[in-house]
């Protein structure tokens, strides 16, 4: 299971929309909001104005390093907050979906073997077995969950 503190933080972050990133990037947006020129920005970082512009370009391209981003943030009196957002609704849903998928694989393998031995189970019993196995996988969080 996920630790409570992490679960609370992940829940609040899942409401954030990653598409809200400004077209020109955060660095450019903050720099221009402060009415700071490239020359002034570069001076704060100890680099040329051309290098300062390249930092903004690298952010937009997704090529900026975390260390460079932290240095830039510090020069602007800010901190970097880094997080990953689930593509699905929540981390819980990701785990539930994966557990159900693994449970189906396991139960269907067993069901296939039983079919070969003429010991076939009804569809209702198979679905019940899948749900039971998925619950077990969610409770135990075995290492094979992500295999």
Helices and strands as residue ranges (DSSP letters): H 4-13, G 18-20, H 25-33, H 38-45, H 49-61, H 66-75, H 91-116, H 123-140, G 143-146
